Each structure stands twice: as C-alpha cells, then as structure tokens.
Amino acid sequence: MTSTLHDQPDLSASTAFGASAERDDARRRLAAALRMFHELDFDEGAAGHLSVRDPLDPELFWINPDGVPFELITAADLVLSDRVGNAVGGGDGAPSPSAWRLHAAVYGACPDVNSAMHAHPVATKAWAAVGRLLDPINQEACIFYGCHSVFEDYDGPFSGGDEAGKVAAAVGGTNIAVVLANHGLLTVGRTVGSAAYRFMIFDRSVRVQILAEQAGTPRRVRHEVASALAGSEDHCTSSFEPIYRSLLARSPDIG
C-alpha cells in the first residue's frame, strides 16, 4: 500500500471533509470494536483488521493501522483509505497491504456492506482448519443459518495474488460470515455493531457446538425457525450497544 498521507491536504475527520457527527460515531465504534476484540483475545500481535465504510464518502473506509495494539487503539489512530491504496486521512500509520487488499475488495464487491472484520480467534481458527459450517443448534447460531459459507481455496496472505477478491466474492450479496479454511473468519454488516457482534457470536457458537458434540448429538432448530432468525441485522446492531457503552465508560480515551 502506498501511503500519501503527508503529501496531500489534511483530510482528517475535522477539517477538509468537514466535521461530521456521523463520521465521528463510526470511528469511535470501530475503535471500540477493536478494544472488544482485544478483551475477547481475538487479536494476535499485528494480525487482524477491522474497518468501516466512511459515512460521507462510500468510496473510502476507515481501518486500523498496522502495528498499533488493539488494546490501545483510539479513533484518532484509524486511517482513512481509498480503494487504490492511498491513506488520505486520519492517523499517521497505514494498514498492512493484506488488510487494505481484503477490505478494499469487500467494499468494492458488496455495496450493502458497511463494515468488515477479520481475525483469527483460537476456537474459530480450529474450526476453520476443519472447514465446517455452523449447525443451527441454538438461537445465536441461527443468526448464521443459510447465510455463511466456507472459503476452501486458501492461497496465502491477502497481500498477494487474487485471494482478497475471491473472499469478497464469497461474501456475495447474502453471506454475513465466511469461514476462511486454514485461516480464520470474516464477518460483515451494515453497521460496525452488527459486524462486531456477529464475529463474537460466531466464535462463541463454535465453542458451543464443539462442547455439544462432545456431550452427544446436538438437536437442530427447525428449518422454519432458524430461517426466521437468520441474519438478524437489527438484533446484532442493538446487541453491540451495551458492549459499546461499557467500553466507552471503562476506556474514555477511545474517542
């Protein structure tokens, strides 16, 4: 990724683009989601990247810079990136090439997606090594019923080849999560809250299914019931709210 941040006019959230409560809110929520990922042990050093489409210019997106610990991230650290690899505002850092490629590909291919999150939690990474879909064995797992897939063609980091484009295509117009075989997980949503909550619930659902299968043969929720619960955009967005409020109260430096 070519960063041209210091070669362009200041396009930070409060100057050339104009102050925007909506933009500030999106950045604050993304920073809070990154803190949540740290608290849930979803981060692994520099691995993992979360983003949100810019509310004022849908061709741009905010993303965490490479090398900044999730537990210390603030809204001011986030980088505003375009889809051709330029950092055009925000903090002084830059996302990793693999992070930029994946998120640029997702936003380019999926106009209804406004937030995307990728990381490698331990339980989900083990699940990805098996390459399975979640079964609808409880209410939370039904969120993913019929709207997640397994991307089986692992071809290395997103920084090379056309891996990012293939994963973006796997999201398509219906999936809210993609299990990246031998890799990790990608979740998407129309809001930061829905993408973040889905990521958390997917990892918990993986752990629940592993435990249930150790105990016996899990019962499935009936198709018509599971189908009615699938996606749950509004529920996922609202379910992130208490987590967000708690994070802001405990860590006011977020933004």
N, C-alpha and C positions, 0 to 999 in steps of 0.2 A: 504494500500500500504506500502510495506517495503522499506524504503529508505536506500540504501547502499552507498550513495554518498561519505561519508567520509571514507569508508572502502576500496575504490578502487583507482587505479591510477587516476590522473587527466585526465579526458577525455573531458575537455571543448573544446569550438569551436576552440581554437587557439593552442592546444598542441598535445596530443596523437593522435587525429584523423587527425591532420594537418590543417593548415589554409585553409579555403575554402571560396572564394567569394560567391559561390552559397549558402553555408550554412549561411553565414552572412546575405545575402539578404533575405533568408527565415525567419530568426529570426527577422530581422528588420521589415519585412512586417507583421509578426504575432503580434509584439508589437504594430505596427501602427493600426492594425485592432482592437486590444483591446482598444486603445485610442479612436478609432472611435465609438466603442460600448458605451464607457462612454459618449461621446459627444451626442450620439443619445438617451441616457437614457435607454440603453438596460441592464445595469448592475444593480444588486440588492445586494449590500454588497458582500458577498462571492459567490453568485450564478452566474453561467455562466462559461463556459470554452471553449477555442479556442485552436486549435492545428494545426500543420503542420508536415507531414512526413519528416524525415530527408533526405536531398538530397544525402548524402553519404552512408547512411545505411537505406534502406527502412523498416527494422525491428524495427527501433527506431522512436520516434516522439517527437517534442518539444511542450510543453504545459505550460499554465500559472500556477504558484504556487498558492495554496490556501492561501487566506488572504491578497494578495497584491492588492491594489486598481487598477482598470483598468486605472484610470486617471494618475497613477504614474508608470505603468509598463514600463520596458525597455527590450531591447533584452537580456541584461545580467541577468535579473531576470528569464528568461524562463528556464524550466527544461527539460533535455533530458531524456526520459523514455523508458524503454523496455516494452514488452508486458506481462511480468510476474510480474510487479510491482516494479521494481528497478529503482531508479533515478541514471543514470550513467554519468551525466554531467550537465553543466550549472550552474544555481544559486543554492543557499543553501536551498531553500524551496522544497516543494513537492506538487503535485496536490492532491486534495481531492480523497478519494477512489472512489467516484461516477464518478468523472471526468476521472480518469485513466481507470476505467472499460468500460465506454462508448467509449472512443476514441480507446482504445486497441481493442475492439470488432469491431468497424467500420473498422479500418485498416486491421484487420485480415480477415474480410469478404469481403472487397471491394478493390481489388488490384489497381483499377483505381483511387481511391480517394486519394488525397494527402493533403487535408485539410478538417477539420470538425469543425463546430461551433454550440454551443448550448447555448441558453439563454432564458429569459422569459420577453420579452417586454410587456408592458401593453396591447396594442391593439392585438398583436398576442396571448397573453395568454387568452384574452377574446374570440378570435376566436377559440382557442384550446378547450375552455370549451364547445363550440357549436359543435366542431368536424366536420367542413366542409372543403371541398376543395375550392380553389380559382376558380372563373369563369374567362374565357378569355374575359374580358370586356375592356381591353386596351392593348397597346403594351407591357408594362412592365409585366403585369400579364400573358401574353402569354409565358413568359420565363418558367413558371411552368406547362404549358398545357401538360397533359399526362405524366408528369414526377415528380409528387409529390403525396404523399399519407397521409392518416390519420392513425396513430397508436392508436388504440382504447383500447388496453389492458393495461391501466395504473395500475401498480402494486407496486408503491412506488419508492423511490430513486434508482439510479443505483448502489448504494453501496451494495445492497442485491439481492439475487435470480438471475434469468437469464434475468432480464429486459434489460440490455445492449445488450445481444446477440439477443434478439427479435427485438430491434430497429435497430440494424445493419442489420439484415435480411430484415427489411422493406425498407432499402435503396436499397439493391439488386444491380443489375447492371444497372438500368435505372433511379432511382429516384435521384433528386438533392436536395430535401427537404422532410422532414417528419414532419407533424403536430403531436405533441405528445398530445393527448387528455387529458384535465385536467392538463396540464403541461406547454408546451412551444413549441419550434421549434428547429429542427436540419437541417442545410444546409451543403452540401458537395461540393467539387470541385476539379479540377485537380491543382488548384493554390489557394494560400491564397486569392488573389484578387477575384476570381470567387466565392468562398465560402462566403466571407465577403459581396460582393456586392449583392449576392442573398439573404442573410439574411436581409440586409437593404431594398431591393426592395420588399421582401415578406411582411415585416411589413408595408411598405407604401401601398402596394396593398391591404392589409387587410383594412386599413383605407379608401382607395378609394372605395372599394366595400361596406363598411358599409355606407359611405356617399351617394353613388349612389343608394343604395337600400332604403335609407330614402327619396330620391327625386323621386323615381319611380321604373320602371322595367328596369334594365340595358340591353343594347344591347350587344350581344356577337359577338366577332370577328369570322368570318367564320372559319370552321374547317381547311381548307387547308392553310389559312393564319396563324392561331395560331400554327399549326403544324410546319410550316417553322421557326417560331420564338422560338420554344421550346428548352430549354437547354441553348443555346447561350453562350457556354463556352468562346469563344474568346471575345465576346462583354462584358461579365461580368468581365473578367480579365482586359480588357483595360479600362472599366468604373471605376474600382477602382483606376487607376493610378493618376488622378487629386486629388482624395481624399488623396491618399498616399503622393503625393508631397506637398500638403497643410499641412498635419500633420507633415511631416519632417521639413518644413520651420518654422512652429509655435512651434514645440517641438523637437529641435535638440538632446535633451537628449534621445530620443527613442532608438538610437543605432548608 
